[in-house]
Amino acid sequence: MPRRRFLLLGLGLLVAGAAALWLFRDRLLTLDATEAAVRQAFPEVPTVSTHALSVALRDSARAPLLLDARQPEEYAVSHLPGALQVDPEADAATLLATIGDMANGREVIVYCSVGYRSAKVATRLQEAGLGNVSNLEGSIFRWANEDRPLVRDGQPMRLVHPYNATWGRLLAPERRAPLTRE
């Protein structure tokens, strides 16, 4: 009988914990927590802060090559000025063919919505022998939340594709483009 009570107590605690996670999910999902999770999942990928990238972009002589590792429909809403969209699922050979000689002697900074897809792309590029590859910390969501420049068809843009309803909560509401698909 004590074993059954122990199992019931454990089950009750599990259900209560799941309910608490559900109730407080908005407080648990933060950009800082997401960045920490990305760094932990990809410790071999160096990161660059949005501030450091902003400074580097002011110096055209040392401007990095920016790779946007989001889907084309996300890129079409807005992206960092000068960024090249790459397929986040592409293998290393395809990625290297896409960027060609543009990466020669330049720092390469990859970004996506929050940093996970871009860290995967950066890892593939590193494994293919491309040096000086970094992941933009917080990616386009942090960049946009800090009111840094974005473009669409060469024109300034303030909205960002939210990826989906859950991850979109990491964007400031005034920066969130309407979701067209889920």
C-alpha positions as a Markdown table, in Angstrom:
| # | Residue | x | y | z |
|---|---|---|---|---|
| 1 | Met | 0.0 | 0.0 | 0.0 |
| 2 | Pro | 2.8 | 2.6 | 0.7 |
| 3 | Arg | 4.2 | 2.0 | -2.7 |
| 4 | Arg | 0.9 | 2.8 | -4.3 |
| 5 | Arg | 0.6 | 6.1 | -2.3 |
| 6 | Phe | 4.1 | 7.0 | -3.3 |
| 7 | Leu | 3.2 | 6.4 | -7.0 |
| 8 | Leu | 0.0 | 8.5 | -6.7 |
| 9 | Leu | 1.9 | 11.3 | -4.9 |
| 10 | Gly | 4.6 | 11.2 | -7.7 |
| 11 | Leu | 1.9 | 11.3 | -10.4 |
| 12 | Gly | 0.1 | 14.2 | -8.6 |
| 13 | Leu | 3.4 | 16.2 | -8.4 |
| 14 | Leu | 4.0 | 15.5 | -12.1 |
| 15 | Val | 0.6 | 16.8 | -13.1 |
| 16 | Ala | 0.9 | 19.8 | -10.8 |
| 17 | Gly | 4.3 | 20.6 | -12.3 |
| 18 | Ala | 3.0 | 20.4 | -15.8 |
| 19 | Ala | 0.1 | 22.6 | -14.9 |
| 20 | Ala | 2.5 | 25.2 | -13.4 |
| 21 | Leu | 4.7 | 25.1 | -16.5 |
| 22 | Trp | 1.6 | 25.7 | -18.7 |
| 23 | Leu | 0.3 | 28.6 | -16.5 |
| 24 | Phe | 3.7 | 30.3 | -16.3 |
| 25 | Arg | 5.0 | 29.5 | -19.8 |
| 26 | Asp | 5.0 | 33.2 | -20.9 |
| 27 | Arg | 7.4 | 34.0 | -18.0 |
| 28 | Leu | 9.6 | 31.1 | -18.8 |
| 29 | Leu | 10.0 | 31.8 | -22.5 |
| 30 | Thr | 12.4 | 34.8 | -22.7 |
| 31 | Leu | 15.0 | 35.9 | -25.2 |
| 32 | Asp | 17.7 | 35.7 | -22.6 |
| 33 | Ala | 16.8 | 32.1 | -21.7 |
| 34 | Thr | 16.6 | 31.2 | -25.3 |
| 35 | Glu | 20.0 | 32.7 | -26.0 |
| 36 | Ala | 21.5 | 30.7 | -23.1 |
| 37 | Ala | 19.9 | 27.5 | -24.4 |
| 38 | Val | 21.4 | 28.1 | -27.9 |
| 39 | Arg | 24.8 | 28.8 | -26.4 |
| 40 | Gln | 24.6 | 25.6 | -24.3 |
| 41 | Ala | 23.4 | 23.5 | -27.4 |
| 42 | Phe | 26.2 | 24.9 | -29.6 |
| 43 | Pro | 29.2 | 25.7 | -27.4 |
| 44 | Glu | 31.6 | 25.5 | -30.3 |
| 45 | Val | 29.9 | 28.4 | -32.2 |
| 46 | Pro | 31.2 | 31.8 | -31.3 |
| 47 | Thr | 28.6 | 34.6 | -30.8 |
| 48 | Val | 28.6 | 38.2 | -31.6 |
| 49 | Ser | 26.4 | 40.8 | -29.8 |
| 50 | Thr | 24.0 | 43.0 | -31.6 |
| 51 | His | 26.0 | 46.0 | -30.4 |
| 52 | Ala | 29.3 | 44.6 | -31.8 |
| 53 | Leu | 27.6 | 43.9 | -35.1 |
| 54 | Ser | 26.1 | 47.4 | -35.3 |
| 55 | Val | 29.6 | 48.8 | -34.8 |
| 56 | Ala | 31.1 | 46.5 | -37.4 |
| 57 | Leu | 28.5 | 47.5 | -40.0 |
| 58 | Arg | 29.4 | 51.2 | -39.7 |
| 59 | Asp | 32.9 | 50.3 | -41.0 |
| 60 | Ser | 32.4 | 49.3 | -44.7 |
| 61 | Ala | 36.1 | 48.2 | -44.9 |
| 62 | Arg | 35.5 | 45.4 | -42.3 |
| 63 | Ala | 31.7 | 44.8 | -42.7 |
| 64 | Pro | 30.9 | 41.2 | -42.1 |
| 65 | Leu | 29.0 | 38.9 | -44.5 |
| 66 | Leu | 25.5 | 38.5 | -43.1 |
| 67 | Leu | 23.7 | 35.3 | -43.7 |
| 68 | Asp | 19.9 | 35.1 | -42.9 |
| 69 | Ala | 19.1 | 31.4 | -42.0 |
| 70 | Arg | 15.3 | 31.8 | -42.1 |
| 71 | Gln | 12.8 | 30.7 | -44.7 |
| 72 | Pro | 12.2 | 32.9 | -47.7 |
| 73 | Glu | 8.8 | 34.0 | -46.5 |
| 74 | Glu | 10.4 | 35.2 | -43.2 |
| 75 | Tyr | 13.2 | 37.0 | -45.1 |
| 76 | Ala | 10.7 | 38.7 | -47.3 |
| 77 | Val | 9.0 | 40.4 | -44.4 |
| 78 | Ser | 12.3 | 42.0 | -43.3 |
| 79 | His | 16.0 | 41.3 | -42.8 |
| 80 | Leu | 19.2 | 43.0 | -41.8 |
| 81 | Pro | 20.5 | 45.4 | -44.5 |
| 82 | Gly | 22.8 | 43.6 | -46.9 |
| 83 | Ala | 21.9 | 40.1 | -45.6 |
| 84 | Leu | 21.9 | 37.1 | -47.9 |
| 85 | Gln | 19.1 | 34.5 | -47.3 |
| 86 | Val | 20.4 | 30.9 | -47.1 |
| 87 | Asp | 18.5 | 27.7 | -46.7 |
| 88 | Pro | 18.7 | 26.8 | -43.1 |
| 89 | Glu | 18.5 | 23.1 | -44.0 |
| 90 | Ala | 21.2 | 23.2 | -46.7 |
| 91 | Asp | 24.2 | 21.0 | -46.4 |
| 92 | Ala | 27.7 | 22.6 | -46.1 |
| 93 | Ala | 28.6 | 22.2 | -49.8 |
| 94 | Thr | 25.4 | 24.0 | -50.9 |
| 95 | Leu | 25.9 | 26.8 | -48.3 |
| 96 | Leu | 29.5 | 27.3 | -49.5 |
| 97 | Ala | 28.4 | 27.4 | -53.1 |
| 98 | Thr | 25.7 | 29.9 | -52.2 |
| 99 | Ile | 28.1 | 32.4 | -50.6 |
| 100 | Gly | 31.0 | 31.7 | -53.0 |
| 101 | Asp | 33.9 | 34.1 | -52.7 |
| 102 | Met | 31.9 | 36.6 | -50.7 |
| 103 | Ala | 33.2 | 35.1 | -47.5 |
| 104 | Asn | 36.9 | 35.3 | -48.4 |
| 105 | Gly | 38.7 | 37.3 | -45.7 |
| 106 | Arg | 35.5 | 38.4 | -44.1 |
| 107 | Glu | 33.8 | 37.6 | -40.8 |
| 108 | Val | 30.6 | 35.7 | -41.5 |
| 109 | Ile | 27.7 | 36.3 | -39.1 |
| 110 | Val | 24.6 | 34.1 | -39.3 |
| 111 | Tyr | 21.3 | 34.9 | -37.8 |
| 112 | Cys | 17.7 | 33.6 | -37.8 |
| 113 | Ser | 14.8 | 34.4 | -35.5 |
| 114 | Val | 16.3 | 33.5 | -32.1 |
| 115 | Gly | 19.6 | 31.8 | -33.0 |
| 116 | Tyr | 19.0 | 28.1 | -33.1 |
| 117 | Arg | 18.7 | 27.6 | -36.9 |
| 118 | Ser | 21.6 | 30.0 | -37.5 |
| 119 | Ala | 23.8 | 28.1 | -35.0 |
| 120 | Lys | 23.1 | 24.9 | -36.9 |
| 121 | Val | 24.2 | 26.7 | -40.2 |
| 122 | Ala | 27.3 | 28.2 | -38.5 |
| 123 | Thr | 28.2 | 24.7 | -37.3 |
| 124 | Arg | 28.0 | 23.3 | -40.8 |
| 125 | Leu | 30.1 | 26.1 | -42.2 |
| 126 | Gln | 32.7 | 25.5 | -39.5 |
| 127 | Glu | 32.8 | 21.8 | -40.2 |
| 128 | Ala | 33.3 | 22.6 | -43.9 |
| 129 | Gly | 36.4 | 24.6 | -43.0 |
| 130 | Leu | 35.1 | 28.1 | -43.1 |
| 131 | Gly | 36.8 | 30.2 | -40.4 |
| 132 | Asn | 35.6 | 33.2 | -38.6 |
| 133 | Val | 31.9 | 32.2 | -38.4 |
| 134 | Ser | 29.7 | 33.6 | -35.6 |
| 135 | Asn | 26.1 | 33.4 | -34.6 |
| 136 | Leu | 24.2 | 36.7 | -33.8 |
| 137 | Glu | 23.2 | 36.5 | -30.2 |
| 138 | Gly | 19.4 | 36.9 | -30.0 |
| 139 | Ser | 19.3 | 37.0 | -33.8 |
| 140 | Ile | 16.8 | 39.2 | -35.6 |
| 141 | Phe | 14.4 | 39.2 | -32.7 |
| 142 | Arg | 16.9 | 41.0 | -30.4 |
| 143 | Trp | 18.1 | 43.2 | -33.2 |
| 144 | Ala | 14.5 | 44.4 | -33.9 |
| 145 | Asn | 13.6 | 44.7 | -30.2 |
| 146 | Glu | 16.6 | 47.1 | -29.9 |
| 147 | Asp | 15.2 | 49.2 | -32.7 |
| 148 | Arg | 18.1 | 48.5 | -35.0 |
| 149 | Pro | 17.7 | 48.9 | -38.8 |
| 150 | Leu | 15.7 | 46.4 | -40.9 |
| 151 | Val | 14.8 | 46.5 | -44.6 |
| 152 | Arg | 12.3 | 45.0 | -47.0 |
| 153 | Asp | 13.0 | 45.5 | -50.7 |
| 154 | Gly | 15.7 | 48.0 | -49.8 |
| 155 | Gln | 13.3 | 50.2 | -47.8 |
| 156 | Pro | 13.3 | 50.6 | -44.0 |
| 157 | Met | 10.9 | 48.2 | -42.2 |
| 158 | Arg | 9.9 | 47.9 | -38.6 |
| 159 | Leu | 8.1 | 44.5 | -38.6 |
| 160 | Val | 9.7 | 41.0 | -38.3 |
| 161 | His | 8.2 | 37.7 | -39.2 |
| 162 | Pro | 7.3 | 36.1 | -35.8 |
| 163 | Tyr | 8.1 | 32.5 | -37.0 |
| 164 | Asn | 5.0 | 31.2 | -35.1 |
| 165 | Ala | 2.7 | 32.4 | -32.3 |
| 166 | Thr | 4.8 | 30.9 | -29.5 |
| 167 | Trp | 8.2 | 32.2 | -30.6 |
| 168 | Gly | 6.7 | 35.5 | -31.8 |
| 169 | Arg | 6.0 | 36.4 | -28.2 |
| 170 | Leu | 9.8 | 37.2 | -27.9 |
| 171 | Leu | 9.3 | 40.1 | -30.3 |
| 172 | Ala | 8.1 | 43.4 | -29.0 |
| 173 | Pro | 4.4 | 43.6 | -30.0 |
| 174 | Glu | 5.0 | 46.6 | -32.2 |
| 175 | Arg | 7.6 | 44.7 | -34.1 |
| 176 | Arg | 5.5 | 41.5 | -34.8 |
| 177 | Ala | 4.3 | 41.1 | -38.4 |
| 178 | Pro | 0.9 | 39.3 | -38.8 |
| 179 | Leu | 1.3 | 35.6 | -39.0 |
| 180 | Thr | 0.1 | 34.2 | -42.3 |
| 181 | Arg | 0.6 | 30.5 | -41.4 |
| 182 | Glu | 1.1 | 28.5 | -38.3 |
